[in-house]
């Protein structure tokens, strides 16, 4: 029963993801509106959505019965179910999964544009990935890397397998247009599956002991065989794409793609069916590792902060992905003969390095164990790295390099980005007052409520905080000093007022932390039982001082940059007016000042006429 519900859940969710990808990305559209084939696929997607919801509910009851060792009929007790879903981490993940499935089932029939399918696809991934965060198995202690690599593994498999299923289900005429896009998606998904699977195996094994074991050899065989399969699939895809004319070539491509996929999954199944070697020396897992996901670190020193590296697999995957996109954009421009400013690339690289240091480096590692280091990481993610990302102009690079639609009426990826930039949603969040409210208001919502302690208790909570800090800071500094296009440019005087307001709010927040007489973490740091910096209230006050100092400096830098931009724009405007006057003089026309004087003289004559 457990195997049946689990298998049905995986197959239905994967199929649903594939069909949503087809609607959003593979099938042609007209100005983002769904065409008849996309509507047919949308209606077909209701079936796997319903199966996903039913199988998720079934899996919940089966898992609950197994955990409590009770007959499955007794697992339907609403009181027991409510307690499980609301009071346990595993139950909450199942609840998110079921809620996402229900929301998707309700919203799918209402999709009329590709943007709606992107939104529903995001909800689907939230539901699929929620239970993954409960996988903490790692013999090396790298729980963040184990969870992150598993997240990437699930995403890659879902995109790869789901995409193939969608190609089989869409009609022949659309398949020809869909295959080139799917080809790129499949290649990168397969690479992500291979690399994340290898990394996950590494975190679960002690290779010093397992290197010569049968299980260790199987891991090596899997990595090599998967790489060979991906290489064969890529070469075949490149060959067949050149002669993609009719159904014969299409089916040939699909058959080889399915063979490669089945072979890769079979290798994984072969590995999972083998028992890993039992370590000779079983490592004791302390209370800190159970709660924070990694063993207790030694007392922080400059050397420890500089050289400690505890990779957060999920955030590391995000950084690698956006770096690959940025490099790809710069390479595309270089092939065209266009130049991309080196300073922007350097700004991007520095932002990536700062983000990695604040999430996986020494600072990110110690942020799990002390409030003061958490606040330093927060300031880097929310106020330092965003300035680098904003100055790297990623939106401008994307608009210059993203592919356009396949037909004159299709938006394409670049068209969807342009539509997002001009949407009401982006106009609202890019309003300076709203951006300030998100940027500074979230400080009080997070730290002055029990939310902070709740989020610190889980890996997904910590990941959510880091992503929020980075996005909120990037939005704020995009409005203030951004060089990317925006729906409406904010006047410089308004930007300066907003910066002074942000500075004041940060100072007020930091003073509130410094003067707090109770801990704000809900007992999280106390539960870690760390042997250093045992005065938790003093550490919290140190975090307030850090927030004050590090919060003011980036805002001052942004203030100086705003003044510089203002002066430069004034000079440009002055030069523009001078050029216009020179052109008017060369053509024997009056300049703007002469025209204005004539206008005033005309008004004076009109007044004299009325008086007489």
N, C-alpha and C positions, 0 to 999 in steps of 0.2 A: 504493500500500500504506500509506504514511504517512497519507494523508488518510482512508483507510477505517478504519484502527484508531483514529485520533484522533476521527473522527465517531462511531464506535460507542461509544467510551469516554465521550464527552460525553453522548450520548443515553441510554445505559444508566444512568449515574450520576444524571442528571437525573430519569429515570423512577423510579429507586430512591428518591431523595430525596422525590419527590412522593408515592409510596406510603407511605413512612414518616410523612410529614406527615399523610396521611389517617388512618393508624392512631392516631397520637398526638393529633391535634388536630381532625380534621374529622368522623370517624365517631363515632357515639354509643357510649358504654361504660357499664358498670354497676359502680360502686365500683372503677374502674380496670381491671376485667377485660374482655377482648376479647369482643365479641358475634360471632355467626356471620359477619356481613359483614366485620368487621375481620379475622377469621381467614382468610376467603377472600382478602382483599387481602394479608394476610401471606404466604400460600402463593404468591400471584401474584408477590410481590416477590422470590422466590427466583430467578426468571428473569432480571430485570435485574441482580441481584447477581452471578449466574454470568457473564453477559455482560460486566459491568464487570471482573471478575477476568480473564477470558480476553483482553479487549481491552487491559487494562493490561499484561498479560504480552506480548502482541503488540507493543504500542507500545514497550515497553522494548527488545525485540530489534531492531525496525525503527530506532529512534533510535540504538541502539548501532552498528548496521551503517552508518548514515549518518555518524555521527561518526568512525568508524574507516575509512570508505571501503572496506568489505569486503563480500563477498556475505553475504546474511542467514543462509545456512547456517553460516557461520563464527562468527556472533554467538551461537550456541548453546553455545559453549565455556564450561563452568562456571567455569574459572579467570578468563577475561576478564570474565564477568558479575559474579563475586564482587568482582573488583578495581574494576569500575565502580560497583557499588552501595555498596561500603564505603569507597572512597577519594575519590570525587568528590561535590561538593554536588548536582549534577544527578542522579547515580545514587542518592544517599541519598533524594532526594525521590521518585524512582520506587519505591524500596524501601518507603517509608512508604505510598505509594499502593497498592501491591500487597498489603502486609501488612494494611492497613485493609480492602481488598476481601475478602481471605480471611477475616478475623475476622468481618466482616459476614455473609458467606455461611454461616459456621458457626453464628452466633448467631440469625439470622432465624427459623429453624423453632422456636426455643425461646422466642420472645416469647409471653407469656400476659397481660401487663398493659401499659398505655400507658406506664408508667415505663420499661419495657424498650425500647420503640420510641424514646423520647427519648434513651436511652443509645446505642443503635445509630445514631441519626441524628447524634449528635455524632461518633462514630467515622467515619461516612461523610464528614462535612464535613472532618475532619482529612485523610483520604485525598485528597479532591478538591482541597483547598487547598494541600497540600504542594508540588506542582510550581509553583504560582503564585509562591512566594517566590524562584524562580530568574529571574523576569522583572525585570531591572534597567534596562531601557531607559528613559532619560529625558534629553532634551536640556538641560533646565534644572538638572540636578543634584539634583532632588528625588526621590531614589530611594525614600525612605520613603513619600512621598506617592503615588508611582506604584504601588508594591507594595500599599499599603493600599487605594487606590481600586480597584485590580484585584481585591483580595480581596472588597471589598464588592460590586463588580460581579458577580463569580461567584456570591456568596451570593444576591444579589437575583434574578439570572436563574434560578438553581436553584430558589428558592422559588416564583417566579412561573410559570415554564414547568412545573416539576414539579407544582405545585398544579393547573394546568389539566389536565394528563394524568391526575392522580388523579381529578378530577371526572368526566372522561369514562369512567373505568374502574369507578367505584363505581356501585351500583345506583340506580334512580330514587328510591326511598323515602329513602335516605340523602342523596341529592344536595340535596334540599330543605333539610335540616338543615345541610348542609355549606357551602352557598353563602354565607350571611351571615358565617360565620367566614372563609371564603376571601376574601370581598370586602375585608375589612380588610387581610388579609395581602397580597393582590394590589396594593392601592393603595400601601401603603408599600414593597413590593418594587419596584414600577415607579418610584416616586420615587427610591429608592436606586440603581436601575440608571441612571436618567437623570443624576442628580447625580454619581455615581461615574464614569460614562463621560465626562462633561464634564471632570471634574477630571483624569482620566487623560490626556485629549487635551491639556489645558493643560500638563501636566508634560512632554509629549513634543514640544511645539512652542515655538518662539520667536516669539511672536505679533507682535513688532515687525517681523519679516521676513515672517511667514506671513499677516499680517492681510489683505492684498489678494491673496493667492494663491488658486488654485482649492481647494486642500486646506483652507485656513483658512475659506473660504466654506462648504465642505461641513460642517465642524465646527459652524459657526453654524447652518446649515440643520438639522443633526441635532438640535441642542439644542432649537431652536424647534419642529421637527416632533414630537420626542419629547414635549415638554411639551404640545403640542396633543393628541396621541394619548392621553396620560394623562388630560388634562382631559375629553376626550370619553368615555373609558372610565369615569371616575368619575361623570360626569353620567348616563350610560346605566345604570350599576350602581345608582345611587341611585333612578332612575326605575323600573327593573324590579323592585327589591326591594320596592317598595310594593304590587306586584300579582303577587308570586311565588306562584302557586297551582298550576299544573300543568306538564306537560312542555313545553308550548309556550314558556312564559316562560323556563324553564330552558335550553332549547336556544337561544333567542334571546340570552340572556346569554352562553352559552358561545361562540356564533358570533362575537358582537361582541368578546368577550375574546380569542379566537384571532386575529381580524383585527387588533386593536390590537397583540397580541404579535408577529405576523408582520411587520406594518408597521415596528414599532420595531426588530426584529432585522434587517430588510432595509435600513433606514437605516444601521445599524451595519456591515453587510456592504458596502454601497455605499462607506462611508468607508474600510473596511479594504482595499478593492480599489484605492484610489487611493494613489499614492506621495506621502509628505509632502515638502515642499520641502527641498532641501539647504541648510543654513545657509551663509551667505557666509563667516563666520568660525567655523571649527570649533574648539570649545573643547577645550583639552588636559585630559585626565583624568589626575589625579595618582594616586600610589599610595594616598594616604589615601582618596580617593573610591572606588577599587576595593575597598578593604578595609572601610571604615566606611560607605560608601553616600552620603557627602556630601563636598564639597571641604573641605580643611583650613581651619579657622577661625583668625582672628587671635588674638593673645595675649588671654586673658580679662581684661576690665576690668569694672567695675560697669556701664558703659554697654552693653558687648557682651552681658553676661549678661541685662540688662533688655530689650534690644530685639531680640536675635537670635531668630529663629523658624524652625525647620526642622521642618515638620509631619510627624509620624508618622501616616500615613493610617489605619493599622489602629487605633491607640489613639484617634485622633481620632474615628473612626467609633463606637468603643465608648462614648466619653464623650458624643457627640451622642445616641446611642441611649438611654442610661440617663437623660440629662437630659430627653429627650422623654417618657420613661415617667414620670419624677417630676412633670414639669409637668402631664402628662395626669391623673395621680392627684389633684394639688391642684385642678385645674380641675373634675374630677368632684365632689369634695367641696364646692367652692364652689357648684356648680349645685344640690346637695342642700340647701344652706343650712348645711352644717357648716363649722366653722372649723379650719384647720390652723395650728399655731403658727408664727409668722413666724420665730422663732429656729431652728426645724428647717430651714426653707427656706434661711436664711442659712448655716447650717452646711453644707448640701449644696452651695450655690454656692461657698463657700470651698474645700471639698474638691475640687470639679471644677476650680477655678482652680489649686489647688496641684498636682493630678495633671497637668494640661495643661502647667504650667510645668516639671514634672520629666520630661516625656516629649517634648514638642514645643517648649517654650520654650527660652530660653537655657541653662538648667541641663540640660535633656534633650539639647540639641545638644552641649554641651561634655562631657557624660557619655560620649560616644563616643570622646573624644580624651584624657581624663585620668582616672586612677583616683580622684583626690581629688574631682572633680566627679561622677563616677559614684557615689561613696559618699554625697555630699550628696543626689543624686537618690534613691538607695536609702532614705535615712533619711526623706525627705519622703513617698515612696510607701509605706513600711512603717510609719511611726510618726506622721506628721503628718496626711496626708490621711485615713487610716482613722478617726481620732478624729472628724473632721467627718462622714464617712459614717455612722458609728455613731450619732452624736448627731442625725442627720437622720431617723432611724427609718424607713428605706425599707421594712422588712418590715411594720411596722404600717400604713404607707400602702398597700402592696400588698394586704394582707388586707382593708382597708376599701374598696378600689376595683376589685379584679380581678373579672371576671365569674364568676358561679356556673355550675353545670351547666345544660344545656338541659332536663334531665328531673330528677325528684326523686332518681333513683338514680345520676345522673352526677356524678362528682367535679367536673369543670370545672377551670379553671386555678387558681382559688383553693383548691379542694379538694386539688389536687396539691401546691400550696405548703404547705398545712397538713400533708399526709402527709409531705412532706420534712422539715418541722420536727420531727415526732414519730418520724421513722425512726431505726433503730439507727445508721445511718451518721452522722446529725447528732448523735445523742447521744454518739457516740464522739469526733468531732472537736471538739465543744463542751465536752468534759471539760477542765477548766483545765490539767491536766498535759499532755494531748495537744496542746492549743492552744499551750502554751508550747514543747513540743518542735518543733512545726511552725514557730513564730515564730522561735525562737532556734537550734534545731538545724539549720535550713536554712542559717544563716550559715556554720557550719563545713563543711557538706556542699558548699556552693557555692564558698567562697573558699579552703578548705584542700585542695581537690582540683583536678585538671586541668579539672573541669567549667566553671569560670569562663572560662578561656581559650577553651574550645571554644564556649561560648555567645556570647561576644563576637564571634566570627568571622562570625556570620550575623545577618541581620535577624530571622529567626524566633527565634533564641536570645535576642536582646535583648528581643524582644516577650514571650517566655516569662518571662524574669526580671522584667520590669516587672509583668506580671499576677500572678506569684507573690508578689512583694513586697506588692502592694496587697491581694490576697486573704488572705494570711497575717496581715498587720497588722489587717485588718478583722475576721477571726475572733477574734484575740487580744483586741482591745479590745471586741468584742461580748460576750465572756465576762466581761470585767472591769467595764466601765462602760456596757454596752449597755442601751438602754431598750426595745428590741424584745423580743417574747416569745421564750422559750427553753424547751427541754424541762425543764430543771431549774435553778433559781436557785442559784448558788454562794454559800455563806455569805461574809459580808464579810471575816471573818478569813482565810479561805482566799484570797480575792482579794488581800489585802494581802501575804500570804506569797508568792503567785505573782509579784506585782509586784517584791518585793525579790529574788526569784530571777532574774527577767528582768533586773533592773538589774545583778546580779552577773555573770550570763552575758555581758551586753553589755560590761561592763567587761573581763572576761577576754578576750573576742574582740578588743576594741580593743587591749589590751596585746599580744596575740599579733601583731597587724598592725604595731604600733609597733616591736616587737622583731625582726620578720622581716628576715633578711639576704639573702633571695632574692625575686625577683619572682614574683607569684602568677598573672600573666595569661598565662603560656605564650608570651610573646614578642609578644603582640598590640600593646601600645602602642609597643614598639620598632619594629615593622614600619611604623607610621604615619609615622615620620620627621618628627615635629613639630618646628618650629623654636623653640618656647618650652617652658619647664619641662623641660629635657632631662635633669635628674637624676630618673630614673624611680623609684629607691628612695626618694628624699626625698618625691616625690609620693605614693608608696604609704603612707609613714609619715604624711603629712598626711591621707590618707584614714582612717587608723586614729584620728588625733586627732579628726577630724570625726565618726567613728562613736561615739567615746566621748562627746563633748560633746552631739551631737544625739540620741544614744540615751538619755541620762539625763534630759534635760529633759521629753520627752513622757511618760516613765514617772512622773516626779515629778508632772506635771500629772494623770495618771490616778490616782496615789495620793491626791492632794488631793481629786479628784472622788469617789473611792471613800469617803473619810471623810465628805464632805458627804452623799452618798447614804445612808450608814449612819446619820448623825445624823437625817436627814429621815425615814427609815423608822422609827427609834426613836420619834420624835415622833408619827408617824402611829399607831404601835402603842399609844402611851400614850393618845392621844386616843380610839382605838377602845375601850380598856379603860375609860376614864372614861365614855364614852357608854353602854357596857354596864352599868356600875355605876349610872349615873343612871337607866337604864330599869328596872333591877331594884329600885332604891329606890322609884321611882314606882309600881311594881306591888306593893310590900310584900314583895319577895323579898330574900333575903340576897345580898350581893355575893360575889365570888370569895374574898376574904380571910375573910369570916365563914364561908363554907362550908368552907374549909380548916381553920379553927379548930375548927368542929364535928366535922370528920373526925378531927382529932387528939384531941379530947376523947372521942370514941367509942372510939378505940383505947386510950386510957388507962383508960376504964371496963372495956373488955374484958380488959385485963391485970389489973385489980384483981379482976375476977370469977374469973379463972383462979387467982390467988394464994389467994383465999379458998376 
